[in-house]
Amino acid sequence: MPGPEFPPSKTPRPLVWIVIFAAVLMVAAAIGFAALVSEKPGAQSSSAIGGPFRLASGERTVTDADLRGAPFLVFFGYTHCPDVCPTTLFQMSEVFRALGPDAKIKGLFITVDPERDTPDRVKEYAGSFDPRIIGLSGDRAAIDKVLAEYRVYARKAPGAEGEYTMDHSAVIYLMDRDGKFLRAFNLERPPEKAAAELRPLL
C-alpha cells in the first residue's frame, strides 16, 4: 500500500543556499579563532590577538595605552542586541561585583554596529551594568581595524522594513596588564569561580 504523499517543500532554493552559506561562514570563524587561541603562548604576529586602538566613550577618547597596568576583559556586541549582549554584560558585572569595588580591572564593550551605536549611546548602555565597563565606538574604519585585530566575526543580517541585526562572535577576551591576550574567558559559571581565576592577575 503506497504511503501518504506530502506536498513539496515551498522553501525558496536561494534562501536555503543563503542560510547554508551564512552557517559555513560562522563555523569557519569559530574554527579560526579556536586555532588561534590554542596556539602556544608567545606565538608571533600571525597568531597575535589585540592591538592598538583609538575609540570613543561619550566625549572621552580611550586608547589601548589607557588600559595598561591592570588586566581587562573585551567583548564585542551592539546595543540593539536582544539577548546575548545584555546577558554577557550582566555576567561580567556580576564577576566584577564578586571581585569587590576596589578591584583594578576593566571591561570593554566595543560595538560592531557603529552606524547606530554612537559614542554617547554605547557609553550609556555599558554604564548601566557596571561603572568599570567602558562602552566604545568610533567611525567604521576604526571599528573595522579593531575587529581585525581581535579576529572578530561580524556581519549585518537584514530584516524587515530596512531594519537589521548583527551576527557576531561572542568571545570574551582576557588581556593582561600589558594589553597582551591571555585566553578566552568563560563567564558561563558562578561569578565567584570566574572571579577566582582573575584575582591572581590583579
Buried (B, 14 or more C-beta within 10 A) or exposed (E): EEEEEEEEEEEEEEEEEEEEEEEEEBEEBEEEBEEBBEEEEEEEEEBEBBBEBBBBBBEEEBEBEEBEEBBBBBBBBBBBBEEEBBEBBEBBBBBBBBBEEEBEBBBBBBBBBBEBBBBBBBBBBBBBBBEBBBBBBBEEEBBBBBBEBBBBBBEEEEEEEEEBBBBBBBBBBBBBBEBEBBBBBEBEEEBEEBBEBBEEBB
